[in-house]
């Protein structure tokens, strides 16, 4: 069998984190020729991940612009990939998850009748505006994909209900667990000096990320006001808010929380720093998708600052709790974990449902098997 020509396409930091261990596994295979293309829907924070995993893309579309729109991202990816596909003539394109890059790359491949493999397929919130635009990006990609690498049996069941052929679905676990093998270090020293000054032993450190589009405006405002109350009411708490650089988020966060005692407003940190910070912290509050998978792997409870989550397995397992953006709900649930040891232990010791850290190898095996059967 000739080498399988695979192009891996991604554009944001979350995609890069989860595709990096898969790229490493693809490169190890003697049966696969792996090419990496980044759209740079994110730029600086994407580059941080590439550097950590020592990945040098063969193609970089560099599409990021100030105040970029979803329409602009989609058009730029479609146009940029035309030339890449024309030159490379891949056997299959691999995309990840639910970003605009993911959907647009899948559509570009479809236009050229190139098969698409969808990594982290089948997650559903069943509400097209939560998360926005990710829920529809993921569903549309699922419609275009030929192979579906589902992280859990729940994701597989979602795909089956939508009429996806069972033989094209592979339950692999989530590649983010694979990534943590590369990033977690004992006695880790942070590159961000401020993080080294935090008393993780004697303080209950809460790591916070909140930046999703559906939370822009009142949602972010409520989250910030809730954090102010939590810090005021709990003298043993330190809040570390990793503030997204988007001005829509950053300006509001700083206007409410700048100067508040024991609340630290920090620039985004790279993947290695985030994973090791999660390991050291007491509790995570986030509207991120990936952190809902990462933190439970390290035994850290997660309060999800969203109305709905597509990571329903984690919610069912008890590793995460959906609290929305209502101030009273956020404060109530945070205080419960800060002050109630039994509640904290229940969440922190629940079993993470996202796999054993071998998802990338399972995906590579499925790809080789798929093309081997196709040649026969």
Protein Blocks (a to p, Z undefined) as FASTA:
>chain_A
ZZdddddddfbfklmmmmmmmmmmmmmpmkbccddddeklamklmmmmmmmnopacfbdf
klacghiafklmmmmmmmmmmmmmmmnopabdcdehjafklmmmmmmmmmnopacddehi
hiaehiakbccfklmmmmmmmmmpmbdcdfbfklmmmmmmnopafklpccebjfklmmmm
mmpcghiacfblmlmmpcfklpccdddddfbfklgojlmmmmmmmmmmmmmmmmkbccdd
dddfblklmmmmmmmmgopahiacdddddfklmmmmmmmmmbdcdfbfklmmmmmmnopa
cdddbfbdfklmlmmnopaccebjafklmmmmmmmmmmmmklmmmmmmpccfebghimmm
mmmmmmmmmmmmmmZZ
